[in-house]
Amino acid sequence: MIIQAGFDFEVLARPFIVQDGRLMPKLVLICVDTEMRFNSVEVVAEDFSGSLAPFQDAVLFALDAEHTRYFAIAHPGRFSEYDVSEPIIDEARALASKAAERGMQLIGHLAIDETGYMSAQARSFFDQYPGYEDLPRTMFHWAHSKLGKCG
């Protein structure tokens, strides 16, 4: 599976966070390799309560430097639509900085609830989203496949 968009992370994380219509207090980590191929999805905390700080070391420990280049985190809740200075956003930036020191890049941070999800980063296709020009081009084969279509 190739991860092409932020909403791919939502599809992978939602079953862990929303179960039988109820939010579960889980922090989910999704890992992707250097070519944007899906590597793993795992729950790194079963008791998430709105702060990433207590789980920063657990996330960093779970990142496999040999097989992971990009990753996303997902948890229950919502972000403010207009306030990017929320503590959890700052905590995600700190996590991203520590992961970058190890050669890995946080490319997704999602808050999921029963009705949908919000993303502090790209929601749509990475190939079309400003600021993600350094990621591998995953949609190349769509435009250049034999017969002009994939499949």
N, C-alpha and C positions, 0 to 999 in steps of 0.2 A: 504494500500500500504506500503510495506517495502522498505526503502531506502537502497540499497545495494552498490551503487557506486557513485562516484563523477558525472558521466554523468547523473544520475537520477536528480540531481539538475539542470543541464542544460536543461533537458526536461521540468521541471516544470517552470523554469524562462524565457526561450526563448520567449513564447507568450507575455509576458509583455514588453520585451526589443526590440524585432524585430517585428514590425507590418507593414504589407503591404510592406515588403522589406526595411523599414526605421528603423533606430535606434531611440529608444525613450529614453529620459534622466531619466530613472527610476532606483532606487535602490531597489532591491527585496530581501526579507527575507524569507527563507524557514526554518521551524521549524520541528524537529523530536523528538519523545519521547525517553524514556530510552531504549526501545526495537527496536529503529530505525524505528518505525512506523511513517509515514507521519502525521504531525499535521496540518500545515497551510502553505500557501504561501500568501504573501501580499506585496504590494508596500509601502515602508516606506518613499520614497521621489520621487517626480515627476520632480525634477529639478537637478538631479545629473550631475555634470560637471567635474568629474575626481578626486575628493577628497572625502574620507570617513569622514574626520574630522568634517565637519559641521553636519553630520548625526549620529555621534556616539551615542548621547543621544537618538535620535529617535529609533535607532535599539535596544538599551538597554531597552527602555521603552516598545517596542513592544514584547520583549521576555517574554513569560508567564512562570514563574518559576514552576508553578504547572504542566504544560503539556509539557515543553520543556527541553530536556537535551542536544541535539546537534542542531546546526543550520548552515546554509550557507548563504552567501550573493552573489548577482550577480548584475552586472552593465554593461552598454555598454562600449566598448573599447577593448584594447589589453594590454597585459603585454609585456615587453621586454623578449625575450626568454632566455637571458643570464644574465640579471642584476636583482638580487633579492634584490637590495638596493633601488628600486624605492620608492618614498614617499608613494604611495598607499599601498604597501606591509607593510611598517612600520606602517601605519595607521590601517591596518587590524590586525597587531600584538597587537597594543594598545587596539583595540576593543576586541580582543580575551582575553587579560589579564583582562580587566574589566568584561567581561562576566564570566570568570572563577571564579572571586571573588563571583559571584552569583550562582555558581554551574553549569554553562552551558559551552559547548565547541564548538568553531568554527571549523567545519570539512570541510568546503567548501568555497572557494573564487574564483568566476568565472568572467571573463571578456568576454562578448559576443558581436559578431558583425554579420554582414550579412552573412559572410562566414563560421562561426564556433564559437569556443570558446577556451579560454585558462584557465587553472586552476593553481592557486598558491598552491593548495593542491592536494589531490588524484583525479585522473580522473577515474581510473578503480575501480574494486571491492575492497572495504575496507578490506575484508577478506584476500586478496592477496597482500595488499600494505604495505610495511614496515612503521612502525611508528603508525599504527592504531590497534595494538594488544589489546588495552584496550576497543575497541568498541565491542558491542555485536556481536556474530557470526550469521550473517543473512543467510548464505548459508548452514547451518547445515542440513536443511530439504532436500536439493537437494541430498545430499549423503546418507541420511538415510530414504528416503521415502519408503513406501510399493512399491513393484514391481521395485524398483531401479530407479524410475523416478518420477518427480513431475507431478501431474495432474491426 
